[in-house]
Amino acid sequence: MNIDFILKPFQRFGVHLGLDRIQQLLVNLNNPHHQVPIIHVAGTNGKGSVCAYLSSVLTEAGYRVGRYISPHLIDWNERICLNEKPISSEELQQLLLQVQSAIDPNAESPTQFEVITAAAWLYFTQQKVDIAVIEVGLGGRLDATNVCEGPLVSIITSISREHWQNLGPTLADIAKEKAGILKRGCPAVIGQLPPEAKTVVENRIQELGCPAIFPEPAIALRTPKARSRGREEERWAEYQGIEYPLPLLGDIQLANSALAIASLQLLQQQGWQISADAIASGMAKTKWPGRLQWTSWKDRPLLIDGAHNPAAAIALRQYVDTLEDVSDKKSNLPSTPNRISWVMGMLSTKDHADIFKALLRPDDQLHLVPVPDHSSANPEQLATLGRNICPELSVVQTYPDLVTGLDTAITTNSDLVVLCGSLYLLGHFLAIATQ
């Protein structure tokens, strides 16, 4: 019996927000979530990298650290980590069977996400973690992770328009859902938010009496000292006098890393022992695959990024447009590539037009593929949309599968090939690439 086999039956319940089912399930498991101190992280973009920074630094500081994230790229084990190591398949299988046996057959069935979330709480309790970094799955207020009454820190990284089908049509609606993770009197760290969203979050902070910090992005360091500590292309940043390496790419990481450091400072104030050396070393070791990650396909450099919503697409385009900092060192590309081959697949529920508007420029190429095993947007329909949004594209083609699309894209005369549009598509790519 494998993990997919255990989880598959719960998939049919889909996305069904609400806390009643998960709370009852956790009661049946003796409330493991009451025994785990947590940092709770919500936001449209940046959640994963903030979780990765926090987990890496706290591990470096000598703590026993759980981390729970979603979705996974290749396998379920990635979602539940202890000190940066994914749970073993044997352990996860045993946990899921424990959770399964605690489900009341006469009550409403939990969703797949609720089952794996319960398994994470159970694992962290059994492993006696000192702290767990918990990423919200969807929204916040009614998300299955939102069962902890007193988080050490609550973080909202960013708010933009995504999952409006579940969270509501406006930024204010979405902000209200994400602000649902804030708890009375518990410290909050809030990223850069659009005014409409910020007002909602600030009102909630005031209602609950949360001590709140709104960190400015860190400052990129371009000093000889920063470069002399390691590889030549290593970036360093500074936030409130703390200097640290910044291994994750893109300017957005100046904001994300500041949120992580501000949260660590709040933990220090609560008595957690986290030295400046642990911060620098933990930040340096942070890994977060599938987000502005350089890899290769058939010996040709390839940039991969989830970029599944407009805000993430803007960040990706911004990175591509400023490639002179890293291009000749990382990938032998000419500085500032002019012609980009986009290999893309997207889910049917995403904001296709706004993502295309953020990414596509004249002379770019668009190679469209389906996202396997998910509710994929139709590549032919995406092709029509892409041509309408950017008529000056030099190539627009569709393919039956990812490999065919990638194989074609890397033979073109473009300066850069980028695979993006869906984390599920990236997971499919990484699974193929590691075979």
Buried (B, 14 or more C-beta within 10 A) or exposed (E): EEBEEBBEEBEEBEEBBBBEBBBBBBEBBEEBBEEBBBBBBBBBBBBBBBBBBBBBBBBBBEBBBBBBBBBBBBBBBBBBBBBBEBBEEEBBBBBBEBBBEBBEEEEEBBBBBBBBBBBBBBBBBBBEBBBBBBBBBBBBBBBBBBBBEEBBBBBBBBBBBBBBEBBBEBBBBBBBBBBBBBBEEBBBBBBBBBEBBBBBBBEBBEEBEBEBBBBEBBBBBEEEEBBEEEEEEBBBBBBEEBBBBBBBBBEBBBBBBBBBBBBBBBBBEEEBEBBEEBBBBBBBBBEBBBBBBEBEBEEEBBBBBBBBBBBBBBBBBEBBEBBEBBBEEBBEBEEEBEBBBBBBBBBEBBBBBBBBBBBBBEBBBBBBBBBEEBEBBEBEEBBEBBBEBBEEBBBBBBBEBBBBBBBBBBEBEBBBBBBBBBBBBBBBBBEBBEE
